[in-house]
């Protein structure tokens, strides 16, 4: 005859507790993360791990706090593990942002000013998205006649006194500046010693 005996599990889980966690911070509060404790149990069942007071890794802590872990196996055996979280306030970790901020702005300005002048980002004329104006020339022999169009580049012959050319002044991005007018002055004087034919 075979008799079966029921053995009850009365052994609690065995956790590996990290003890205390110390963090240095500028203030008296900090977000703290740590490796959570592990657990071993004599039975092959599931061990439930809870934090009854609610605060755990990744939460904000201030001063000194105790975090309690509760381990419960399937037989109802329990064990606890307490971790002490210590926030050590260090004033040396606090940054004084006033002086570095001024230095950073000064350095940024020292870098940007040459960049603006060397790349042409500083534009001294007003821009317009209008295409350049067509070049025109007045006919000096005829009065009250409309202006006649000029080619896109100045003519190869010597200009007359009335010739006016307009420079559209576009930049690399294709934006056009307001056109500037340049008056061409023709000097009709010549040297008497070497008269022109």
LUMVO-839654 format. One record per residue (C-alpha): x, y, z; residue number from 1. Coordinates in steps of 0.5 Angstrom, whole numbers. Layout:
REM LUMVO-839654
     x     y     z   k
     X     Y     Z NUM
...
END
This chain:
REM LUMVO-839654
     x     y     z   k
     0     0     0   1
     3     7    -2   2
     1    13     2   3
     2    20     0   4
     4    26     4   5
     3    33     3   6
     9    37     4   7
     7    44     5   8
    12    50     3   9
    13    54     9  10
    20    57     7  11
    20    65     5  12
    23    67    -2  13
    30    70    -1  14
    31    76    -4  15
    38    80    -6  16
    37    87    -3  17
    42    92    -6  18
    41    96     1  19
    42   103     0  20
    43   108    -6  21
    46   115    -5  22
    45   120   -11  23
    49   127   -11  24
    45   133   -13  25
    45   140   -14  26
    38   140   -10  27
    35   136    -5  28
    31   132   -10  29
    33   128   -16  30
    30   122   -20  31
    33   116   -18  32
    34   109   -22  33
    37   103   -19  34
    37    96   -21  35
    31    92   -17  36
    33    86   -13  37
    32    79   -15  38
    29    73   -11  39
    30    66   -11  40
    25    61    -8  41
    25    54    -6  42
    19    52   -10  43
    18    53   -18  44
    12    57   -17  45
    11    65   -19  46
    14    70   -14  47
    10    76   -14  48
    14    83   -12  49
    11    89   -10  50
    12    96    -7  51
     7    98    -2  52
     9   105    -1  53
     8   106    -9  54
    15   110   -10  55
    20   106   -14  56
    26   106   -19  57
    25   113   -24  58
    21   116   -19  59
    23   123   -15  60
    26   123    -9  61
    28   128    -4  62
    32   128     3  63
    32   120     5  64
    27   115     3  65
    26   108     5  66
    23   104    -1  67
    20    97     2  68
    20    91    -3  69
    15    85    -1  70
    16    78    -4  71
    10    73    -4  72
    11    66    -7  73
     5    62    -9  74
     4    59    -2  75
     3    65     1  76
    10    66     4  77
    13    73     5  78
    19    77     5  79
    21    84     5  80
    27    88     3  81
    28    95     4  82
    32   100     0  83
    34   107     3  84
    35   112    -2  85
    39   118     0  86
    39   125    -4  87
    46   128    -2  88
    45   136    -4  89
    52   138    -7  90
    52   146    -8  91
    58   145   -13  92
    54   141   -18  93
    50   147   -19  94
    51   151   -25  95
    52   159   -25  96
    49   160   -31  97
    50   168   -31  98
    57   168   -33  99
    57   162   -38 100
    51   165   -41 101
    55   172   -43 102
    61   168   -45 103
    57   164   -50 104
    53   170   -53 105
    60   173   -54 106
    63   168   -57 107
    57   166   -61 108
    57   174   -63 109
    64   173   -65 110
    63   167   -69 111
    57   170   -73 112
    59   177   -75 113
    65   174   -79 114
    61   169   -82 115
    55   174   -84 116
    60   179   -87 117
    64   173   -91 118
    58   169   -93 119
    54   176   -95 120
    48   174   -91 121
    48   182   -89 122
    45   185   -95 123
    45   192   -95 124
    40   194  -100 125
    32   192  -100 126
    30   186  -104 127
    25   185  -109 128
    22   179  -112 129
    20   183  -118 130
    25   181  -124 131
    30   186  -127 132
    27   192  -131 133
    28   192  -138 134
    34   196  -140 135
    32   202  -145 136
    35   208  -148 137
    32   215  -151 138
    34   216  -158 139
    37   223  -158 140
    35   225  -165 141
    28   224  -164 142
    24   228  -159 143
    17   225  -156 144
    19   218  -158 145
    18   212  -153 146
    24   209  -150 147
    27   203  -155 148
    30   197  -151 149
    37   195  -150 150
    40   188  -150 151
    41   185  -144 152
    49   187  -144 153
    51   194  -145 154
    53   196  -152 155
    60   195  -155 156
    60   202  -158 157
    62   208  -154 158
    56   210  -150 159
    52   217  -151 160
    51   222  -146 161
    44   220  -145 162
    45   212  -144 163
    43   210  -137 164
    44   202  -135 165
    40   199  -130 166
    44   194  -125 167
    39   189  -123 168
    43   187  -117 169
    41   179  -116 170
    44   175  -111 171
    45   167  -111 172
    38   165  -109 173
    35   169  -115 174
    32   175  -111 175
    33   181  -114 176
    34   188  -111 177
    31   194  -113 178
    35   197  -119 179
    40   202  -119 180
    41   207  -124 181
    48   209  -127 182
    49   215  -131 183
    55   214  -137 184
    59   220  -138 185
    62   221  -144 186
    68   226  -145 187
    68   229  -152 188
    75   233  -151 189
    81   231  -154 190
    88   232  -155 191
    90   238  -160 192
    97   235  -161 193
    94   228  -163 194
    87   229  -166 195
    83   223  -168 196
    81   222  -175 197
END
